[in-house]
Amino acid sequence: MLKYFFYNVKDIPSQYQWQPYHLGYWTWILILSILVVIMANIYKKSNHKNQILKGIAILICVQEALKDILHYTAGSLTLSHLPLHLCGISIFMVTWHAFKPNKLNSEFIYALTLPGAIIALACPDWTQYPLLHFSSVNSFTMHTWLIMYVVIQLYAGTLIPNFKNLKYTFVFTLLLMIPIYFINKVWDTNFFFINTPSPGSPSVVLYDLFGNGFVLSYIIICLILWILMYLPWRYYENKGNIVHPELS
């Protein structure tokens, strides 16, 4: 499969495509999960936490740029590769947070970046590439770096979700959907998967159930997910076991 590492997807024989949840997929997940665990322990013990976060953010930005350069070289770069999906927006949020954390970006990376990247790895939409294609490698690792950035801080206690700040993320995301919607219409793209669901993802089920109203179901599911994600933090906060840092 290394023969096709830099190839345009149109020039790759279909037999090199892969199916989620087979051995190769779980090998990727296992290796990357181990990396997250190792990095979480390194970060927790480190006296250079800010430098580590900035390093991860810079790695993410450099890798995103390299991905586009390789797609351009392969002749496969399209408007859909712009970082305007949730995980693409998360690149900006993570970088912003690494250099200047505040209420918006701190809550965004927990409330949306973390679950979004986990869902992306759980329901991969890059199966048209071989497992050892640069685009597959980028997709597996990029989503892992986003997860890692959040998880290591949760584990070390340097990122403490605050339900009271969730409103900033909610309003920001709703406002973001307005230009994204029109960009999708003008460029015939599908950023945030608000035009059609991502193949193989749970949103396909929502589309089958609600038709074009499946986008509204996103909001309901987000609200349910956030309740589950924030309940433990609220519980410990009410017991006085959590002290939130001062953020602008």
C-alpha positions as CSV (number, residue, x, y, z in Angstrom):
1,M,0.0,0.0,0.0
2,L,3.0,2.3,0.4
3,K,3.2,2.5,-3.3
4,Y,0.0,4.7,-3.3
5,F,1.0,6.8,-0.3
6,F,1.1,10.1,-2.3
7,Y,-1.4,9.2,-5.0
8,N,-4.5,11.0,-6.1
9,V,-7.5,8.9,-4.8
10,K,-8.8,8.7,-8.4
11,D,-5.6,6.7,-9.3
12,I,-5.8,4.2,-6.5
13,P,-7.3,0.8,-7.2
14,S,-10.6,0.2,-5.2
15,Q,-9.2,-3.0,-3.6
16,Y,-7.0,-0.8,-1.4
17,Q,-9.9,0.9,0.2
18,W,-10.7,-0.3,3.7
19,Q,-13.6,-1.0,6.0
20,P,-13.9,0.5,9.5
21,Y,-13.4,-1.7,12.5
22,H,-11.2,-4.3,10.9
23,L,-7.7,-5.1,12.3
24,G,-5.9,-2.3,10.6
25,Y,-8.3,0.3,12.0
26,W,-8.0,-1.1,15.5
27,T,-4.2,-1.1,15.2
28,W,-4.3,2.6,14.5
29,I,-6.7,3.2,17.4
30,L,-4.6,1.2,19.8
31,I,-1.3,2.9,18.9
32,L,-2.8,6.4,19.1
33,S,-4.6,5.7,22.3
34,I,-1.3,4.6,23.9
35,L,0.3,7.8,22.7
36,V,-2.5,9.8,24.4
37,V,-2.0,8.0,27.7
38,I,1.8,8.5,27.6
39,M,1.4,12.1,26.7
40,A,-1.1,12.6,29.5
41,N,1.4,11.3,32.1
42,I,4.2,13.4,30.7
43,Y,2.1,16.5,30.7
44,K,0.9,16.0,34.3
45,K,4.4,15.7,35.6
46,S,5.9,18.4,33.5
47,N,7.0,21.8,34.7
48,H,6.6,23.1,31.1
49,K,2.9,22.6,30.5
50,N,2.3,25.8,28.5
51,Q,5.2,24.9,26.1
52,I,3.7,21.4,25.6
53,L,0.3,22.8,24.7
54,K,1.8,25.3,22.3
55,G,3.9,22.6,20.8
56,I,0.8,20.4,20.1
57,A,-1.0,23.4,18.6
58,I,1.9,24.2,16.3
59,L,2.2,20.6,15.3
60,I,-1.5,20.6,14.4
61,C,-1.2,23.8,12.3
62,V,1.9,22.6,10.5
63,Q,0.3,19.2,9.7
64,E,-2.9,20.8,8.4
65,A,-0.8,23.0,6.0
66,L,1.3,19.9,5.0
67,K,-1.9,18.0,4.3
68,D,-3.1,20.6,1.8
69,I,0.4,20.8,0.2
70,L,0.4,17.1,-0.4
71,H,-3.2,17.2,-1.8
72,Y,-2.2,20.0,-4.1
73,T,0.9,18.0,-5.3
74,A,-1.3,14.9,-5.9
75,G,-3.9,17.0,-7.8
76,S,-6.6,16.2,-5.3
77,L,-6.9,19.6,-3.4
78,T,-10.5,20.8,-3.4
79,L,-12.5,23.4,-1.5
80,S,-13.7,20.7,0.8
81,H,-10.2,20.5,2.3
82,L,-10.6,24.0,3.8
83,P,-10.6,23.8,7.6
84,L,-14.3,24.6,8.0
85,H,-15.6,21.4,9.4
86,L,-15.9,21.2,13.2
87,C,-12.4,19.7,13.5
88,G,-11.0,22.3,11.2
89,I,-12.5,25.1,13.3
90,S,-11.1,23.2,16.3
91,I,-7.6,23.7,14.9
92,F,-8.1,27.5,15.2
93,M,-9.7,27.1,18.7
94,V,-6.9,24.9,20.0
95,T,-4.2,27.2,18.7
96,W,-6.0,30.2,20.2
97,H,-6.4,28.4,23.5
98,A,-2.7,27.4,23.6
99,F,-1.6,31.0,23.3
100,K,-4.5,32.9,25.0
101,P,-7.0,30.8,26.8
102,N,-10.4,32.3,27.6
103,K,-14.0,31.4,28.4
104,L,-15.0,30.7,24.8
105,N,-12.1,28.6,23.5
106,S,-11.7,26.7,26.8
107,E,-15.3,25.6,26.7
108,F,-15.3,25.0,23.0
109,I,-12.4,22.5,23.0
110,Y,-14.2,20.5,25.7
111,A,-17.8,20.8,24.6
112,L,-17.2,20.4,20.8
113,T,-13.6,19.6,19.9
114,L,-13.3,16.5,22.1
115,P,-16.6,14.8,21.2
116,G,-16.3,15.8,17.6
117,A,-12.8,14.3,17.2
118,I,-13.9,11.1,19.0
119,I,-16.9,10.7,16.7
120,A,-14.7,11.3,13.7
121,L,-12.4,8.5,14.7
122,A,-15.3,6.3,15.6
123,C,-17.0,6.9,12.3
124,P,-14.1,7.5,9.8
125,D,-15.1,9.0,6.4
126,W,-11.6,8.6,4.8
127,T,-12.0,4.9,3.9
128,Q,-11.6,5.7,0.2
129,Y,-7.8,6.0,0.8
130,P,-5.5,3.1,1.8
131,L,-4.7,2.9,5.5
132,L,-1.1,3.9,4.7
133,H,-2.0,6.9,2.5
134,F,-1.0,10.4,3.6
135,S,-4.6,11.5,3.9
136,S,-5.5,8.5,6.1
137,V,-2.4,9.1,8.3
138,N,-3.4,12.7,8.6
139,S,-7.0,12.0,9.5
140,F,-6.1,9.4,12.2
141,T,-3.4,11.5,13.7
142,M,-5.0,15.0,13.4
143,H,-8.1,13.9,15.3
144,T,-5.9,12.2,17.9
145,W,-3.9,15.4,18.5
146,L,-7.1,17.3,19.0
147,I,-8.3,14.6,21.5
148,M,-4.9,14.6,23.2
149,Y,-4.8,18.4,23.6
150,V,-8.0,18.2,25.7
151,V,-7.5,14.9,27.5
152,I,-4.1,15.7,28.9
153,Q,-5.4,18.9,30.4
154,L,-8.4,17.2,31.9
155,Y,-6.2,14.5,33.4
156,A,-3.8,17.1,34.9
157,G,-6.6,19.3,36.1
158,T,-5.4,22.3,34.1
159,L,-8.7,22.4,32.1
160,I,-11.9,22.4,34.2
161,P,-15.1,22.5,32.2
162,N,-17.5,25.2,33.4
163,F,-21.2,24.8,32.6
164,K,-21.7,28.6,33.1
165,N,-19.4,29.3,30.1
166,L,-21.1,26.8,27.8
167,K,-23.4,29.6,26.5
168,Y,-20.5,31.3,24.8
169,T,-19.7,28.1,22.8
170,F,-23.4,27.6,22.0
171,V,-24.0,31.1,20.7
172,F,-20.7,31.2,18.8
173,T,-21.5,27.9,17.0
174,L,-25.0,29.0,16.1
175,L,-23.6,32.2,14.6
176,L,-20.9,30.2,12.8
177,M,-23.5,28.1,11.1
178,I,-24.9,31.2,9.2
179,P,-21.8,31.8,7.0
180,I,-21.1,28.0,6.8
181,Y,-24.6,27.4,5.4
182,F,-24.1,30.0,2.6
183,I,-20.5,28.9,1.9
184,N,-21.9,25.4,1.4
185,K,-24.5,26.7,-1.0
186,V,-22.1,28.8,-3.1
187,W,-19.2,26.3,-3.2
188,D,-21.3,23.1,-3.2
189,T,-19.5,21.9,-0.1
190,N,-20.8,20.2,3.0
191,F,-18.9,21.7,5.9
192,F,-20.3,20.6,9.3
193,F,-22.4,18.1,7.4
194,I,-25.4,20.4,7.5
195,N,-26.3,19.8,3.9
196,T,-26.1,16.0,3.9
197,P,-25.0,13.6,6.6
198,S,-21.5,12.1,6.6
199,P,-21.5,8.6,5.1
200,G,-21.3,5.9,7.8
201,S,-21.9,8.3,10.7
202,P,-24.9,8.4,13.1
203,S,-26.1,11.4,11.2
204,V,-27.3,9.1,8.4
205,V,-29.8,7.5,10.9
206,L,-31.0,11.0,11.8
207,Y,-31.4,11.9,8.2
208,D,-33.4,8.7,7.6
209,L,-35.6,9.6,10.6
210,F,-36.1,13.3,10.1
211,G,-35.2,14.0,6.5
212,N,-34.0,17.6,6.0
213,G,-34.9,18.4,9.6
214,F,-31.9,16.2,10.7
215,V,-29.9,19.4,11.3
216,L,-32.2,20.5,14.1
217,S,-31.7,17.0,15.7
218,Y,-28.0,17.9,15.9
219,I,-28.9,20.6,18.4
220,I,-31.0,18.3,20.5
221,I,-28.3,15.6,20.5
222,C,-25.7,18.2,21.5
223,L,-27.8,19.4,24.4
224,I,-28.2,15.8,25.6
225,L,-24.5,15.1,25.1
226,W,-23.6,18.3,27.0
227,I,-25.8,17.3,29.9
228,L,-24.0,14.0,30.2
229,M,-20.6,15.6,29.8
230,Y,-21.2,18.3,32.4
231,L,-23.1,16.5,35.0
232,P,-20.0,15.0,36.7
233,W,-18.3,18.4,36.8
234,R,-21.4,20.1,38.3
235,Y,-21.7,17.3,40.9
236,Y,-18.1,17.9,42.1
237,E,-18.4,21.6,41.8
238,N,-21.5,21.6,44.1
239,K,-19.5,19.5,46.6
240,G,-16.8,22.2,46.6
241,N,-14.1,20.0,45.1
242,I,-13.6,22.2,42.0
243,V,-12.2,25.7,41.8
244,H,-12.6,27.2,38.3
245,P,-9.6,29.3,37.0
246,E,-10.2,33.0,36.2
247,L,-10.6,33.4,32.5
248,S,-11.3,36.5,30.4
